[in-house]
Amino acid sequence: MAGSEAEVERARATLRHLILLSGLSRREVARRLLEERSGLDLGRLLCGRLDLKLRHALDISRVLGLHPLEFFRMVFKEPGERSPFLRQLEDLLAAAPPAAAPSPSAPADPTS
């Protein structure tokens, strides 16, 4: 598998395993997705005949009671160190002047 395909397949496999471990049947997960107007062909999605989209992973995670961040941490390991791009962004944000605090509202003029 080239490029991101291996990562997509890892996410798909993680979803399959989570559904299995949840104690819910695929049919029940599909029914709950349909109730939330997020219906999709779960069987085709999990076997790779339907492209896995971000909304699918989010919807299935929600149905299983899993926070999206928890799902993505299962799929993707934390890097050993921050990427150069993230370090650059952090440096830019650290160098930015702090946002001005909102000035307190002046009390209404009782004479007007």
Backbone as XML, in Angstrom:
<?xml version="1.0"?>
<chain id="A" units="angstrom">
  <residue number="1" name="MET">
    <atom name="N" x="0.838" y="-1.171" z="0.000"/>
    <atom name="CA" x="0.000" y="0.000" z="0.000"/>
    <atom name="C" x="0.883" y="1.233" z="0.000"/>
  </residue>
  <residue number="2" name="ALA">
    <atom name="N" x="0.510" y="2.177" z="-0.805"/>
    <atom name="CA" x="1.319" y="3.378" z="-0.941"/>
    <atom name="C" x="0.674" y="4.553" z="-0.216"/>
  </residue>
  <residue number="3" name="GLY">
    <atom name="N" x="1.525" y="5.513" z="0.141"/>
    <atom name="CA" x="1.023" y="6.753" z="0.710"/>
    <atom name="C" x="0.164" y="6.542" z="1.938"/>
  </residue>
  <residue number="4" name="SER">
    <atom name="N" x="-0.981" y="7.179" z="1.916"/>
    <atom name="CA" x="-1.856" y="7.147" z="3.086"/>
    <atom name="C" x="-2.732" y="5.898" z="3.144"/>
  </residue>
  <residue number="5" name="GLU">
    <atom name="N" x="-2.687" y="5.052" z="2.132"/>
    <atom name="CA" x="-3.550" y="3.859" z="2.126"/>
    <atom name="C" x="-3.317" y="2.954" z="3.334"/>
  </residue>
  <residue number="6" name="ALA">
    <atom name="N" x="-2.063" y="2.808" z="3.732"/>
    <atom name="CA" x="-1.772" y="1.957" z="4.897"/>
    <atom name="C" x="-2.382" y="2.561" z="6.161"/>
  </residue>
  <residue number="7" name="GLU">
    <atom name="N" x="-2.336" y="3.874" z="6.285"/>
    <atom name="CA" x="-2.913" y="4.527" z="7.456"/>
    <atom name="C" x="-4.431" y="4.430" z="7.445"/>
  </residue>
  <residue number="8" name="VAL">
    <atom name="N" x="-5.036" y="4.569" z="6.258"/>
    <atom name="CA" x="-6.494" y="4.430" z="6.144"/>
    <atom name="C" x="-6.901" y="3.006" z="6.509"/>
  </residue>
  <residue number="9" name="GLU">
    <atom name="N" x="-6.143" y="2.034" z="6.051"/>
    <atom name="CA" x="-6.468" y="0.645" z="6.375"/>
    <atom name="C" x="-6.305" y="0.384" z="7.869"/>
  </residue>
  <residue number="10" name="ARG">
    <atom name="N" x="-5.304" y="1.006" z="8.493"/>
    <atom name="CA" x="-5.130" y="0.860" z="9.939"/>
    <atom name="C" x="-6.334" y="1.463" z="10.675"/>
  </residue>
  <residue number="11" name="ALA">
    <atom name="N" x="-6.834" y="2.602" z="10.215"/>
    <atom name="CA" x="-8.022" y="3.218" z="10.824"/>
    <atom name="C" x="-9.244" y="2.326" z="10.636"/>
  </residue>
  <residue number="12" name="ARG">
    <atom name="N" x="-9.375" y="1.751" z="9.457"/>
    <atom name="CA" x="-10.497" y="0.854" z="9.161"/>
    <atom name="C" x="-10.444" y="-0.383" z="10.060"/>
  </residue>
  <residue number="13" name="ALA">
    <atom name="N" x="-9.267" y="-0.955" z="10.206"/>
    <atom name="CA" x="-9.099" y="-2.137" z="11.057"/>
    <atom name="C" x="-9.389" y="-1.793" z="12.519"/>
  </residue>
  <residue number="14" name="THR">
    <atom name="N" x="-8.978" y="-0.600" z="12.934"/>
    <atom name="CA" x="-9.251" y="-0.173" z="14.308"/>
    <atom name="C" x="-10.749" y="-0.061" z="14.531"/>
  </residue>
  <residue number="15" name="LEU">
    <atom name="N" x="-11.471" y="0.493" z="13.562"/>
    <atom name="CA" x="-12.930" y="0.580" z="13.682"/>
    <atom name="C" x="-13.550" y="-0.810" z="13.780"/>
  </residue>
  <residue number="16" name="ARG">
    <atom name="N" x="-13.073" y="-1.738" z="12.946"/>
    <atom name="CA" x="-13.604" y="-3.114" z="13.006"/>
    <atom name="C" x="-13.401" y="-3.709" z="14.390"/>
  </residue>
  <residue number="17" name="HIS">
    <atom name="N" x="-12.191" y="-3.547" z="14.928"/>
    <atom name="CA" x="-11.888" y="-4.112" z="16.243"/>
    <atom name="C" x="-12.694" y="-3.436" z="17.345"/>
  </residue>
  <residue number="18" name="LEU">
    <atom name="N" x="-12.851" y="-2.134" z="17.262"/>
    <atom name="CA" x="-13.612" y="-1.424" z="18.286"/>
    <atom name="C" x="-15.065" y="-1.863" z="18.302"/>
  </residue>
  <residue number="19" name="ILE">
    <atom name="N" x="-15.638" y="-2.043" z="17.113"/>
    <atom name="CA" x="-17.023" y="-2.517" z="17.047"/>
    <atom name="C" x="-17.123" y="-3.897" z="17.677"/>
  </residue>
  <residue number="20" name="LEU">
    <atom name="N" x="-16.183" y="-4.767" z="17.356"/>
    <atom name="CA" x="-16.182" y="-6.113" z="17.922"/>
    <atom name="C" x="-16.058" y="-6.070" z="19.451"/>
  </residue>
  <residue number="21" name="LEU">
    <atom name="N" x="-15.162" y="-5.236" z="19.950"/>
    <atom name="CA" x="-14.924" y="-5.157" z="21.393"/>
    <atom name="C" x="-16.041" y="-4.422" z="22.137"/>
  </residue>
  <residue number="22" name="SER">
    <atom name="N" x="-16.824" y="-3.635" z="21.419"/>
    <atom name="CA" x="-17.884" y="-2.849" z="22.065"/>
    <atom name="C" x="-19.033" y="-3.709" z="22.564"/>
  </residue>
  <residue number="23" name="GLY">
    <atom name="N" x="-19.145" y="-4.914" z="22.031"/>
    <atom name="CA" x="-20.276" y="-5.762" z="22.388"/>
    <atom name="C" x="-21.513" y="-5.486" z="21.542"/>
  </residue>
  <residue number="24" name="LEU">
    <atom name="N" x="-21.427" y="-4.486" z="20.663"/>
    <atom name="CA" x="-22.531" y="-4.191" z="19.749"/>
    <atom name="C" x="-22.316" y="-4.946" z="18.448"/>
  </residue>
  <residue number="25" name="SER">
    <atom name="N" x="-23.395" y="-5.379" z="17.851"/>
    <atom name="CA" x="-23.279" y="-6.009" z="16.533"/>
    <atom name="C" x="-23.104" y="-4.920" z="15.480"/>
  </residue>
  <residue number="26" name="ARG">
    <atom name="N" x="-22.587" y="-5.294" z="14.345"/>
    <atom name="CA" x="-22.494" y="-4.343" z="13.238"/>
    <atom name="C" x="-23.878" y="-3.824" z="12.880"/>
  </residue>
  <residue number="27" name="ARG">
    <atom name="N" x="-24.863" y="-4.691" z="12.945"/>
    <atom name="CA" x="-26.239" y="-4.289" z="12.634"/>
    <atom name="C" x="-26.716" y="-3.209" z="13.601"/>
  </residue>
  <residue number="28" name="GLU">
    <atom name="N" x="-26.395" y="-3.380" z="14.894"/>
    <atom name="CA" x="-26.799" y="-2.380" z="15.889"/>
    <atom name="C" x="-26.071" y="-1.063" z="15.667"/>
  </residue>
  <residue number="29" name="VAL">
    <atom name="N" x="-24.791" y="-1.115" z="15.359"/>
    <atom name="CA" x="-24.036" y="0.108" z="15.079"/>
    <atom name="C" x="-24.644" y="0.801" z="13.859"/>
  </residue>
  <residue number="30" name="ALA">
    <atom name="N" x="-24.945" y="0.048" z="12.817"/>
    <atom name="CA" x="-25.559" y="0.621" z="11.611"/>
    <atom name="C" x="-26.911" y="1.243" z="11.933"/>
  </residue>
  <residue number="31" name="ARG">
    <atom name="N" x="-27.700" y="0.584" z="12.783"/>
    <atom name="CA" x="-29.007" y="1.113" z="13.163"/>
    <atom name="C" x="-28.861" y="2.437" z="13.909"/>
  </residue>
  <residue number="32" name="ARG">
    <atom name="N" x="-27.902" y="2.500" z="14.821"/>
    <atom name="CA" x="-27.687" y="3.733" z="15.583"/>
    <atom name="C" x="-27.186" y="4.857" z="14.682"/>
  </residue>
  <residue number="33" name="LEU">
    <atom name="N" x="-26.354" y="4.504" z="13.714"/>
    <atom name="CA" x="-25.896" y="5.513" z="12.756"/>
    <atom name="C" x="-27.072" y="6.054" z="11.957"/>
  </residue>
  <residue number="34" name="LEU">
    <atom name="N" x="-27.950" y="5.163" z="11.558"/>
    <atom name="CA" x="-29.126" y="5.566" z="10.798"/>
    <atom name="C" x="-30.029" y="6.475" z="11.629"/>
  </residue>
  <residue number="35" name="GLU">
    <atom name="N" x="-30.188" y="6.164" z="12.902"/>
    <atom name="CA" x="-30.993" y="7.006" z="13.797"/>
    <atom name="C" x="-30.436" y="8.417" z="13.885"/>
  </residue>
  <residue number="36" name="GLU">
    <atom name="N" x="-29.124" y="8.537" z="13.790"/>
    <atom name="CA" x="-28.463" y="9.845" z="13.877"/>
    <atom name="C" x="-28.324" y="10.488" z="12.501"/>
  </residue>
  <residue number="37" name="ARG">
    <atom name="N" x="-28.985" y="9.920" z="11.524"/>
    <atom name="CA" x="-28.922" y="10.409" z="10.141"/>
    <atom name="C" x="-27.504" y="10.346" z="9.583"/>
  </residue>
  <residue number="38" name="SER">
    <atom name="N" x="-26.758" y="9.369" z="10.052"/>
    <atom name="CA" x="-25.396" y="9.146" z="9.579"/>
    <atom name="C" x="-25.307" y="7.769" z="8.939"/>
  </residue>
  <residue number="39" name="GLY">
    <atom name="N" x="-26.419" y="7.311" z="8.375"/>
    <atom name="CA" x="-26.452" y="5.967" z="7.825"/>
    <atom name="C" x="-25.426" y="5.765" z="6.727"/>
  </residue>
  <residue number="40" name="LEU">
    <atom name="N" x="-24.844" y="4.614" z="6.700"/>
    <atom name="CA" x="-23.897" y="4.234" z="5.652"/>
    <atom name="C" x="-23.873" y="2.722" z="5.591"/>
  </residue>
  <residue number="41" name="ASP">
    <atom name="N" x="-23.327" y="2.204" z="4.527"/>
    <atom name="CA" x="-23.202" y="0.750" z="4.395"/>
    <atom name="C" x="-21.975" y="0.318" z="5.186"/>
  </residue>
  <residue number="42" name="LEU">
    <atom name="N" x="-22.197" y="-0.016" z="6.446"/>
    <atom name="CA" x="-21.107" y="-0.325" z="7.362"/>
    <atom name="C" x="-20.271" y="-1.508" z="6.880"/>
  </residue>
  <residue number="43" name="GLY">
    <atom name="N" x="-20.927" y="-2.524" z="6.345"/>
    <atom name="CA" x="-20.194" y="-3.692" z="5.857"/>
    <atom name="C" x="-19.224" y="-3.327" z="4.751"/>
  </residue>
  <residue number="44" name="ARG">
    <atom name="N" x="-19.693" y="-2.554" z="3.786"/>
    <atom name="CA" x="-18.824" y="-2.133" z="2.672"/>
    <atom name="C" x="-17.697" y="-1.237" z="3.166"/>
  </residue>
  <residue number="45" name="LEU">
    <atom name="N" x="-18.009" y="-0.382" z="4.142"/>
    <atom name="CA" x="-16.996" y="0.519" z="4.681"/>
    <atom name="C" x="-15.890" y="-0.271" z="5.382"/>
  </residue>
  <residue number="46" name="LEU">
    <atom name="N" x="-16.287" y="-1.216" z="6.224"/>
    <atom name="CA" x="-15.310" y="-1.945" z="7.028"/>
    <atom name="C" x="-14.487" y="-2.938" z="6.226"/>
  </residue>
  <residue number="47" name="CYS">
    <atom name="N" x="-15.008" y="-3.372" z="5.071"/>
    <atom name="CA" x="-14.207" y="-4.303" z="4.268"/>
    <atom name="C" x="-13.414" y="-3.595" z="3.175"/>
  </residue>
  <residue number="48" name="GLY">
    <atom name="N" x="-13.579" y="-2.282" z="3.038"/>
    <atom name="CA" x="-12.752" y="-1.527" z="2.107"/>
    <atom name="C" x="-13.378" y="-1.232" z="0.764"/>
  </residue>
  <residue number="49" name="ARG">
    <atom name="N" x="-14.624" y="-1.630" z="0.563"/>
    <atom name="CA" x="-15.268" y="-1.339" z="-0.718"/>
    <atom name="C" x="-15.868" y="0.064" z="-0.763"/>
  </residue>
  <residue number="50" name="LEU">
    <atom name="N" x="-15.893" y="0.736" z="0.372"/>
    <atom name="CA" x="-16.381" y="2.110" z="0.472"/>
    <atom name="C" x="-15.268" y="2.919" z="1.120"/>
  </residue>
  <residue number="51" name="ASP">
    <atom name="N" x="-14.936" y="4.071" z="0.532"/>
    <atom name="CA" x="-13.868" y="4.901" z="1.086"/>
    <atom name="C" x="-14.200" y="5.352" z="2.500"/>
  </residue>
  <residue number="52" name="LEU">
    <atom name="N" x="-13.230" y="5.243" z="3.376"/>
    <atom name="CA" x="-13.381" y="5.704" z="4.748"/>
    <atom name="C" x="-13.142" y="7.203" z="4.763"/>
  </residue>
  <residue number="53" name="LYS">
    <atom name="N" x="-14.116" y="7.931" z="5.230"/>
    <atom name="CA" x="-14.005" y="9.381" z="5.331"/>
    <atom name="C" x="-13.947" y="9.770" z="6.802"/>
  </residue>
  <residue number="54" name="LEU">
    <atom name="N" x="-13.464" y="10.955" z="7.041"/>
    <atom name="CA" x="-13.335" y="11.437" z="8.407"/>
    <atom name="C" x="-14.679" y="11.387" z="9.128"/>
  </residue>
  <residue number="55" name="ARG">
    <atom name="N" x="-15.744" y="11.797" z="8.470"/>
    <atom name="CA" x="-17.057" y="11.799" z="9.120"/>
    <atom name="C" x="-17.488" y="10.396" z="9.530"/>
  </residue>
  <residue number="56" name="HIS">
    <atom name="N" x="-17.087" y="9.379" z="8.746"/>
    <atom name="CA" x="-17.419" y="7.993" z="9.116"/>
    <atom name="C" x="-16.749" y="7.629" z="10.439"/>
  </residue>
  <residue number="57" name="ALA">
    <atom name="N" x="-15.450" y="7.933" z="10.540"/>
    <atom name="CA" x="-14.717" y="7.609" z="11.766"/>
    <atom name="C" x="-15.301" y="8.353" z="12.957"/>
  </residue>
  <residue number="58" name="LEU">
    <atom name="N" x="-15.668" y="9.621" z="12.759"/>
    <atom name="CA" x="-16.246" y="10.413" z="13.846"/>
    <atom name="C" x="-17.607" y="9.869" z="14.252"/>
  </residue>
  <residue number="59" name="ASP">
    <atom name="N" x="-18.447" y="9.546" z="13.269"/>
    <atom name="CA" x="-19.789" y="9.037" z="13.565"/>
    <atom name="C" x="-19.741" y="7.691" z="14.280"/>
  </residue>
  <residue number="60" name="ILE">
    <atom name="N" x="-18.909" y="6.796" z="13.803"/>
    <atom name="CA" x="-18.805" y="5.474" z="14.425"/>
    <atom name="C" x="-18.232" y="5.600" z="15.834"/>
  </residue>
  <residue number="61" name="SER">
    <atom name="N" x="-17.222" y="6.446" z="16.000"/>
    <atom name="CA" x="-16.658" y="6.664" z="17.333"/>
    <atom name="C" x="-17.728" y="7.173" z="18.287"/>
  </residue>
  <residue number="62" name="ARG">
    <atom name="N" x="-18.534" y="8.112" z="17.833"/>
    <atom name="CA" x="-19.591" y="8.671" z="18.679"/>
    <atom name="C" x="-20.592" y="7.591" z="19.083"/>
  </residue>
  <residue number="63" name="VAL">
    <atom name="N" x="-21.000" y="6.757" z="18.125"/>
    <atom name="CA" x="-21.952" y="5.684" z="18.415"/>
    <atom name="C" x="-21.379" y="4.715" z="19.439"/>
  </residue>
  <residue number="64" name="LEU">
    <atom name="N" x="-20.076" y="4.489" z="19.391"/>
    <atom name="CA" x="-19.438" y="3.572" z="20.336"/>
    <atom name="C" x="-19.143" y="4.229" z="21.683"/>
  </residue>
  <residue number="65" name="GLY">
    <atom name="N" x="-19.373" y="5.543" z="21.784"/>
    <atom name="CA" x="-19.106" y="6.249" z="23.031"/>
    <atom name="C" x="-17.644" y="6.589" z="23.216"/>
  </residue>
  <residue number="66" name="LEU">
    <atom name="N" x="-16.948" y="6.736" z="22.110"/>
    <atom name="CA" x="-15.512" y="7.001" z="22.128"/>
    <atom name="C" x="-15.271" y="8.420" z="21.635"/>
  </residue>
  <residue number="67" name="HIS">
    <atom name="N" x="-14.473" y="9.184" z="22.348"/>
    <atom name="CA" x="-14.123" y="10.534" z="21.916"/>
    <atom name="C" x="-13.221" y="10.417" z="20.679"/>
  </residue>
  <residue number="68" name="PRO">
    <atom name="N" x="-13.394" y="11.306" z="19.702"/>
    <atom name="CA" x="-12.564" y="11.225" z="18.486"/>
    <atom name="C" x="-11.061" y="11.208" z="18.771"/>
  </residue>
  <residue number="69" name="LEU">
    <atom name="N" x="-10.628" y="11.997" z="19.735"/>
    <atom name="CA" x="-9.202" y="12.019" z="20.058"/>
    <atom name="C" x="-8.730" y="10.649" z="20.535"/>
  </residue>
  <residue number="70" name="GLU">
    <atom name="N" x="-9.567" y="9.968" z="21.304"/>
    <atom name="CA" x="-9.214" y="8.629" z="21.772"/>
    <atom name="C" x="-9.061" y="7.678" z="20.586"/>
  </residue>
  <residue number="71" name="PHE">
    <atom name="N" x="-9.976" y="7.784" z="19.615"/>
    <atom name="CA" x="-9.883" y="6.938" z="18.424"/>
    <atom name="C" x="-8.587" y="7.212" z="17.675"/>
  </residue>
  <residue number="72" name="PHE">
    <atom name="N" x="-8.299" y="8.481" z="17.421"/>
    <atom name="CA" x="-7.112" y="8.806" z="16.629"/>
    <atom name="C" x="-5.817" y="8.477" z="17.355"/>
  </residue>
  <residue number="73" name="ARG">
    <atom name="N" x="-5.839" y="8.514" z="18.676"/>
    <atom name="CA" x="-4.648" y="8.091" z="19.421"/>
    <atom name="C" x="-4.432" y="6.590" z="19.318"/>
  </residue>
  <residue number="74" name="MET">
    <atom name="N" x="-5.503" y="5.835" z="19.137"/>
    <atom name="CA" x="-5.355" y="4.393" z="18.925"/>
    <atom name="C" x="-4.764" y="4.104" z="17.543"/>
  </residue>
  <residue number="75" name="VAL">
    <atom name="N" x="-5.163" y="4.897" z="16.578"/>
    <atom name="CA" x="-4.724" y="4.675" z="15.202"/>
    <atom name="C" x="-3.304" y="5.189" z="14.973"/>
  </residue>
  <residue number="76" name="PHE">
    <atom name="N" x="-3.028" y="6.377" z="15.495"/>
    <atom name="CA" x="-1.737" y="7.028" z="15.253"/>
    <atom name="C" x="-0.988" y="7.190" z="16.560"/>
  </residue>
  <residue number="77" name="LYS">
    <atom name="N" x="0.214" y="6.666" z="16.600"/>
    <atom name="CA" x="1.049" y="6.801" z="17.795"/>
    <atom name="C" x="1.563" y="8.238" z="17.877"/>
  </residue>
  <residue number="78" name="GLU">
    <atom name="N" x="1.764" y="8.688" z="19.120"/>
    <atom name="CA" x="2.348" y="10.007" z="19.325"/>
    <atom name="C" x="3.776" y="9.985" z="18.783"/>
  </residue>
  <residue number="79" name="PRO">
    <atom name="N" x="4.178" y="11.024" z="18.059"/>
    <atom name="CA" x="5.556" y="11.048" z="17.544"/>
    <atom name="C" x="6.547" y="11.225" z="18.695"/>
  </residue>
  <residue number="80" name="GLY">
    <atom name="N" x="7.749" y="10.745" z="18.478"/>
    <atom name="CA" x="8.793" y="10.879" z="19.492"/>
    <atom name="C" x="9.167" y="12.325" z="19.731"/>
  </residue>
  <residue number="81" name="GLU">
    <atom name="N" x="9.083" y="13.132" z="18.693"/>
    <atom name="CA" x="9.374" y="14.555" z="18.833"/>
    <atom name="C" x="8.450" y="15.337" z="17.912"/>
  </residue>
  <residue number="82" name="ARG">
    <atom name="N" x="8.318" y="16.601" z="18.201"/>
    <atom name="CA" x="7.427" y="17.450" z="17.408"/>
    <atom name="C" x="8.014" y="17.667" z="16.019"/>
  </residue>
  <residue number="83" name="SER">
    <atom name="N" x="7.140" y="17.796" z="15.042"/>
    <atom name="CA" x="7.595" y="18.038" z="13.678"/>
    <atom name="C" x="8.173" y="19.444" z="13.576"/>
  </residue>
  <residue number="84" name="PRO">
    <atom name="N" x="9.079" y="19.666" z="12.637"/>
    <atom name="CA" x="9.636" y="21.012" z="12.461"/>
    <atom name="C" x="8.548" y="22.062" z="12.209"/>
  </residue>
  <residue number="85" name="PHE">
    <atom name="N" x="7.520" y="21.689" z="11.460"/>
    <atom name="CA" x="6.445" y="22.640" z="11.171"/>
    <atom name="C" x="5.710" y="23.040" z="12.444"/>
  </residue>
  <residue number="86" name="LEU">
    <atom name="N" x="5.399" y="22.084" z="13.314"/>
    <atom name="CA" x="4.711" y="22.397" z="14.562"/>
    <atom name="C" x="5.596" y="23.254" z="15.459"/>
  </residue>
  <residue number="87" name="ARG">
    <atom name="N" x="6.894" y="22.956" z="15.507"/>
    <atom name="CA" x="7.806" y="23.779" z="16.308"/>
    <atom name="C" x="7.829" y="25.214" z="15.783"/>
  </residue>
  <residue number="88" name="GLN">
    <atom name="N" x="7.817" y="25.365" z="14.467"/>
    <atom name="CA" x="7.807" y="26.693" z="13.860"/>
    <atom name="C" x="6.518" y="27.438" z="14.234"/>
  </residue>
  <residue number="89" name="LEU">
    <atom name="N" x="5.385" y="26.743" z="14.190"/>
    <atom name="CA" x="4.120" y="27.375" z="14.568"/>
    <atom name="C" x="4.135" y="27.797" z="16.035"/>
  </residue>
  <residue number="90" name="GLU">
    <atom name="N" x="4.647" y="26.925" z="16.890"/>
    <atom name="CA" x="4.722" y="27.256" z="18.314"/>
    <atom name="C" x="5.600" y="28.474" z="18.540"/>
  </residue>
  <residue number="91" name="ASP">
    <atom name="N" x="6.720" y="28.569" z="17.804"/>
    <atom name="CA" x="7.594" y="29.733" z="17.928"/>
    <atom name="C" x="6.873" y="31.004" z="17.480"/>
  </residue>
  <residue number="92" name="LEU">
    <atom name="N" x="6.128" y="30.902" z="16.396"/>
    <atom name="CA" x="5.382" y="32.064" z="15.911"/>
    <atom name="C" x="4.334" y="32.510" z="16.924"/>
  </residue>
  <residue number="93" name="LEU">
    <atom name="N" x="3.630" y="31.541" z="17.500"/>
    <atom name="CA" x="2.597" y="31.876" z="18.480"/>
    <atom name="C" x="3.202" y="32.436" z="19.761"/>
  </residue>
  <residue number="94" name="ALA">
    <atom name="N" x="4.342" y="31.924" z="20.157"/>
    <atom name="CA" x="4.994" y="32.414" z="21.374"/>
    <atom name="C" x="5.506" y="33.835" z="21.180"/>
  </residue>
  <residue number="95" name="ALA">
    <atom name="N" x="5.913" y="34.181" z="19.944"/>
    <atom name="CA" x="6.452" y="35.508" z="19.667"/>
    <atom name="C" x="5.356" y="36.540" z="19.430"/>
  </residue>
  <residue number="96" name="ALA">
    <atom name="N" x="4.148" y="36.093" z="19.200"/>
    <atom name="CA" x="3.051" y="37.026" z="18.938"/>
    <atom name="C" x="2.731" y="37.797" z="20.204"/>
  </residue>
  <residue number="97" name="PRO">
    <atom name="N" x="2.428" y="39.088" z="20.046"/>
    <atom name="CA" x="2.056" y="39.850" z="21.250"/>
    <atom name="C" x="0.751" y="39.316" z="21.819"/>
  </residue>
  <residue number="98" name="PRO">
    <atom name="N" x="0.627" y="39.371" z="23.130"/>
    <atom name="CA" x="-0.616" y="38.857" z="23.726"/>
    <atom name="C" x="-1.803" y="39.705" z="23.266"/>
  </residue>
  <residue number="99" name="ALA">
    <atom name="N" x="-2.911" y="39.074" z="23.161"/>
    <atom name="CA" x="-4.122" y="39.781" z="22.760"/>
    <atom name="C" x="-4.494" y="40.769" z="23.854"/>
  </residue>
  <residue number="100" name="ALA">
    <atom name="N" x="-4.955" y="41.925" z="23.418"/>
    <atom name="CA" x="-5.349" y="42.955" z="24.386"/>
    <atom name="C" x="-6.560" y="42.475" z="25.163"/>
  </residue>
  <residue number="101" name="ALA">
    <atom name="N" x="-6.510" y="42.694" z="26.445"/>
    <atom name="CA" x="-7.650" y="42.316" z="27.283"/>
    <atom name="C" x="-8.804" y="43.251" z="26.971"/>
  </residue>
  <residue number="102" name="PRO">
    <atom name="N" x="-9.991" y="42.721" z="26.920"/>
    <atom name="CA" x="-11.133" y="43.599" z="26.644"/>
    <atom name="C" x="-11.278" y="44.618" z="27.769"/>
  </residue>
  <residue number="103" name="SER">
    <atom name="N" x="-11.536" y="45.864" z="27.362"/>
    <atom name="CA" x="-11.683" y="46.893" z="28.393"/>
    <atom name="C" x="-13.011" y="46.721" z="29.086"/>
  </residue>
  <residue number="104" name="PRO">
    <atom name="N" x="-13.023" y="46.934" z="30.381"/>
    <atom name="CA" x="-14.302" y="46.785" z="31.092"/>
    <atom name="C" x="-15.288" y="47.811" z="30.559"/>
  </residue>
  <residue number="105" name="SER">
    <atom name="N" x="-16.512" y="47.424" z="30.479"/>
    <atom name="CA" x="-17.545" y="48.324" z="29.992"/>
    <atom name="C" x="-17.708" y="49.469" z="30.971"/>
  </residue>
  <residue number="106" name="ALA">
    <atom name="N" x="-17.760" y="50.666" z="30.412"/>
    <atom name="CA" x="-17.985" y="51.821" z="31.264"/>
    <atom name="C" x="-19.416" y="51.784" z="31.773"/>
  </residue>
  <residue number="107" name="PRO">
    <atom name="N" x="-19.604" y="52.163" z="33.024"/>
    <atom name="CA" x="-20.982" y="52.157" z="33.540"/>
    <atom name="C" x="-21.845" y="53.130" z="32.740"/>
  </residue>
  <residue number="108" name="ALA">
    <atom name="N" x="-23.071" y="52.781" z="32.599"/>
    <atom name="CA" x="-23.986" y="53.627" z="31.847"/>
    <atom name="C" x="-24.111" y="54.975" z="32.542"/>
  </residue>
  <residue number="109" name="ASP">
    <atom name="N" x="-24.168" y="56.017" z="31.729"/>
    <atom name="CA" x="-24.304" y="57.381" z="32.254"/>
    <atom name="C" x="-25.731" y="57.567" z="32.776"/>
  </residue>
  <residue number="110" name="PRO">
    <atom name="N" x="-25.899" y="57.758" z="34.070"/>
    <atom name="CA" x="-27.247" y="57.845" z="34.620"/>
    <atom name="C" x="-27.979" y="59.124" z="34.200"/>
  </residue>
  <residue number="111" name="THR">
    <atom name="N" x="-27.256" y="60.133" z="33.671"/>
    <atom name="CA" x="-27.909" y="61.368" z="33.269"/>
    <atom name="C" x="-28.494" y="61.310" z="31.883"/>
  </residue>
  <residue number="112" name="SER">
    <atom name="N" x="-28.183" y="60.272" z="31.121"/>
    <atom name="CA" x="-28.728" y="60.215" z="29.752"/>
    <atom name="C" x="-29.974" y="59.414" z="29.667"/>
  </residue>
</chain>
